[in-house]
Amino acid sequence: MKFLPLKYRNQTYGFLRKLLARTIPDSYKLKTIVNMSTLKTWEKQQTTFPIFATRYEMYDYIQKKYLEKESTDYLEFGVYEGASIDYWCKLNQNTESRFYGFDTFTGLPEAWKNVLSDIPSGTWTTEGNLPKIDDKRITFYKGLFQETIDPFLEEYQPSNKIVIHNDSDLYSSSLYLLTRLDSIIKKNTIVIFDEFSNVMHEFKALEDYCSAYNRKYKVIAATENFYQQVAIIFEN
């Protein structure tokens, strides 16, 4: 096997680095593009599951198929103006159900990097205002997950089926909440991801969590817009 002399190799590598810097200025975007194939690999590993046109149709299916009229503990991470948690309150009318919403209510704590554009920190703020939802079963926790999950877990006593709704968007937030909630994520716990198709954020956080904690799951539902929303159920 023949190799280029070291001088020419260095010149070639230098040229390639400059070319990449001009064509793909953000290495994060390059990583995202390179890792997009992992979502296709993931898809091939899954068994058959229903696909819905909207997230709300998917919520309806989960309630009817897996929760029925049983009491549920619904934990939502990334509440914003409260559209999803309000929908679930109306969907699940069991008086023993409990709903918990976690959010800074001041927008993204860090920039959310994407291929097409970066969403700056502070986006989706409600200026610190909590959603106005007339349901006494709801409790809101205001602040970073790193500030609110521990106080929640100190008082929380699981007694119902658990649904975790992750709409935090970011890899860091998603990985933190999954690892910190590991003690209450049992067999048959349902987790819904709202931005699953971004391979460097919620998708990657789930894969890394399951790898580190040896967790197994199966997909039970998704939306048709290339898996933007995905619901899973843990098998161990």
C-alpha positions as CSV (number, residue, x, y, z in Angstrom):
1,M,0.0,0.0,0.0
2,K,1.4,3.4,-1.0
3,F,1.0,6.6,1.1
4,L,1.5,10.2,0.2
5,P,4.6,11.8,1.7
6,L,3.9,13.5,5.0
7,K,4.3,17.0,3.6
8,Y,1.5,16.4,1.0
9,R,-0.7,14.6,3.5
10,N,-0.6,17.6,5.7
11,Q,-1.4,19.9,2.8
12,T,-4.3,17.7,1.8
13,Y,-5.7,17.5,5.4
14,G,-5.3,21.3,5.7
15,F,-7.2,21.8,2.5
16,L,-10.0,19.5,3.6
17,R,-10.4,21.2,6.9
18,K,-10.6,24.6,5.2
19,L,-13.2,23.2,2.7
20,L,-15.3,21.8,5.5
21,A,-15.1,25.0,7.5
22,R,-16.5,26.9,4.5
23,T,-19.2,24.5,3.5
24,I,-20.3,23.3,7.0
25,P,-19.3,26.0,9.5
26,D,-21.0,24.3,12.4
27,S,-19.5,21.0,13.4
28,Y,-22.7,20.3,15.4
29,K,-24.7,20.3,12.1
30,L,-22.2,18.0,10.6
31,K,-22.7,15.5,13.5
32,T,-26.4,15.8,13.1
33,I,-26.3,15.0,9.4
34,V,-23.9,12.1,9.9
35,N,-26.1,10.6,12.7
36,M,-29.4,10.8,10.8
37,S,-28.9,7.2,9.6
38,T,-29.2,6.1,13.2
39,L,-32.8,7.0,13.2
40,K,-33.4,4.7,10.1
41,T,-31.5,1.9,11.9
42,W,-33.7,2.5,15.0
43,E,-36.8,2.3,12.8
44,K,-35.8,-1.1,11.4
45,Q,-35.4,-2.5,14.9
46,Q,-38.9,-1.6,16.0
47,T,-42.0,-3.8,15.8
48,T,-45.3,-2.6,14.2
49,F,-47.0,0.3,15.9
50,P,-49.8,2.7,14.9
51,I,-48.9,6.0,13.4
52,F,-51.2,9.1,13.8
53,A,-51.6,12.3,12.0
54,T,-51.4,14.5,15.1
55,R,-50.0,14.2,18.6
56,Y,-53.5,14.6,20.1
57,E,-54.7,11.6,18.2
58,M,-51.8,9.7,19.6
59,Y,-52.7,10.9,23.1
60,D,-56.2,9.7,22.6
61,Y,-55.0,6.2,21.6
62,I,-52.6,5.9,24.6
63,Q,-55.4,6.9,27.0
64,K,-57.8,4.4,25.6
65,K,-55.4,1.5,24.9
66,Y,-53.1,1.7,28.0
67,L,-54.7,3.8,30.7
68,E,-58.5,3.4,30.2
69,K,-60.2,4.8,33.3
70,E,-57.4,4.0,35.8
71,S,-55.7,6.7,37.8
72,T,-52.5,8.1,36.3
73,D,-49.6,10.1,37.4
74,Y,-48.7,12.4,34.4
75,L,-45.3,14.2,34.5
76,E,-44.7,16.7,31.8
77,F,-41.3,18.3,31.3
78,G,-41.5,21.4,29.1
79,V,-44.9,22.9,29.7
80,Y,-44.7,26.3,28.0
81,E,-48.3,27.6,27.8
82,G,-49.9,24.3,29.0
83,A,-51.6,23.0,25.9
84,S,-50.5,19.4,26.3
85,I,-51.0,19.1,30.1
86,D,-54.5,20.8,29.7
87,Y,-55.4,18.2,27.0
88,W,-54.3,15.3,29.2
89,C,-56.3,16.7,32.2
90,K,-59.4,16.7,30.0
91,L,-58.6,13.3,28.5
92,N,-58.1,11.6,31.9
93,Q,-61.0,12.5,34.2
94,N,-60.1,10.1,37.0
95,T,-60.3,12.1,40.2
96,E,-57.3,10.2,41.6
97,S,-55.1,11.1,38.7
98,R,-52.3,13.6,39.4
99,F,-50.6,16.0,37.0
100,Y,-47.2,17.6,37.4
101,G,-45.7,20.2,35.1
102,F,-42.0,21.1,35.1
103,D,-40.6,24.2,33.3
104,T,-38.5,27.3,33.8
105,F,-41.3,29.3,32.2
106,T,-38.6,31.6,31.0
107,G,-37.8,29.7,27.8
108,L,-35.0,27.4,26.7
109,P,-32.1,27.4,29.2
110,E,-29.6,27.0,26.3
111,A,-29.6,27.2,22.5
112,W,-31.3,24.3,20.8
113,K,-29.1,23.4,17.9
114,N,-30.7,22.0,14.7
115,V,-29.6,21.4,11.1
116,L,-31.7,24.2,9.5
117,S,-31.4,26.8,12.3
118,D,-30.5,27.2,16.0
119,I,-33.2,28.2,18.4
120,P,-31.7,30.7,20.9
121,S,-32.0,30.3,24.6
122,G,-35.0,32.1,26.1
123,T,-37.3,31.0,23.2
124,W,-40.8,29.9,24.3
125,T,-40.8,32.0,27.4
126,T,-44.0,32.9,29.3
127,E,-42.2,35.6,31.2
128,G,-42.3,33.4,34.3
129,N,-46.1,33.0,34.2
130,L,-47.7,29.6,35.0
131,P,-50.5,28.3,32.7
132,K,-54.0,29.2,33.9
133,I,-55.7,25.8,34.0
134,D,-58.7,25.3,36.2
135,D,-57.9,21.8,37.5
136,K,-56.9,21.2,41.1
137,R,-55.1,18.0,40.2
138,I,-52.2,19.9,38.7
139,T,-49.0,21.0,40.5
140,F,-46.4,23.1,38.7
141,Y,-42.7,23.1,39.5
142,K,-40.9,26.2,38.3
143,G,-37.2,26.2,37.6
144,L,-34.5,24.1,35.9
145,F,-35.0,20.4,36.1
146,Q,-31.8,20.2,38.1
147,E,-33.5,22.4,40.7
148,T,-37.0,20.9,40.8
149,I,-36.8,17.1,40.2
150,D,-35.1,16.4,43.5
151,P,-37.6,18.2,45.7
152,F,-40.4,16.5,43.7
153,L,-38.9,13.0,44.2
154,E,-38.4,13.6,48.0
155,E,-42.2,13.9,48.4
156,Y,-43.5,11.8,45.5
157,Q,-45.1,8.4,46.3
158,P,-45.8,6.5,43.2
159,S,-49.2,4.8,43.4
160,N,-50.6,5.1,39.9
161,K,-49.6,4.3,36.3
162,I,-47.0,6.7,35.2
163,V,-46.8,8.7,32.0
164,I,-43.8,10.9,31.4
165,H,-44.1,13.5,28.6
166,N,-40.7,14.9,27.6
167,D,-41.1,18.2,25.6
168,S,-37.8,19.6,26.8
169,D,-36.2,19.5,23.3
170,L,-32.6,19.6,24.6
171,Y,-30.3,16.6,24.9
172,S,-29.0,17.8,28.3
173,S,-32.5,18.3,29.7
174,S,-33.8,15.0,28.3
175,L,-30.8,13.0,29.6
176,Y,-30.9,14.6,33.0
177,L,-34.6,13.9,33.6
178,L,-34.4,10.3,32.3
179,T,-31.5,9.4,34.5
180,R,-32.8,11.3,37.5
181,L,-36.2,9.6,37.2
182,D,-34.8,6.1,36.7
183,S,-35.9,5.1,40.2
184,I,-39.6,5.6,39.2
185,I,-39.3,4.4,35.6
186,K,-40.6,0.9,36.1
187,K,-41.9,-1.8,33.7
188,N,-44.9,-0.4,31.8
189,T,-44.0,3.2,32.4
190,I,-44.9,5.2,29.3
191,V,-42.7,8.0,28.0
192,I,-43.7,10.4,25.2
193,F,-41.2,12.4,23.3
194,D,-42.3,15.5,21.5
195,E,-39.2,16.2,19.3
196,F,-37.9,12.7,18.9
197,S,-36.7,13.0,15.3
198,N,-33.9,15.4,16.2
199,V,-31.2,12.7,16.5
200,M,-28.8,14.8,18.6
201,H,-31.3,15.6,21.3
202,E,-34.3,13.6,22.6
203,F,-33.5,10.6,20.5
204,K,-29.9,10.5,21.5
205,A,-30.8,11.1,25.2
206,L,-33.1,8.0,25.2
207,E,-30.5,5.8,23.5
208,D,-27.7,6.9,25.9
209,Y,-30.0,6.5,28.9
210,C,-31.0,3.0,27.9
211,S,-27.5,2.0,27.1
212,A,-26.2,3.2,30.5
213,Y,-29.0,1.8,32.6
214,N,-29.7,-1.3,30.6
215,R,-33.3,-0.4,29.9
216,K,-35.5,-2.0,27.2
217,Y,-38.6,-0.5,25.6
218,K,-40.9,-0.9,22.7
219,V,-42.6,1.8,20.6
220,I,-46.3,1.9,21.0
221,A,-47.3,4.9,18.9
222,A,-45.8,7.7,16.7
223,T,-46.9,10.6,14.5
224,E,-46.5,10.5,10.8
225,N,-44.2,13.5,10.4
226,F,-41.0,11.3,10.5
227,Y,-41.3,10.3,14.1
228,Q,-41.5,13.8,15.5
229,Q,-43.6,12.5,18.4
230,V,-43.0,9.0,19.7
231,A,-44.4,7.1,22.6
232,I,-42.6,4.1,24.2
233,I,-43.4,1.7,27.0
234,F,-40.6,0.2,29.1
235,E,-40.3,-3.5,29.3
236,N,-38.0,-3.8,32.3
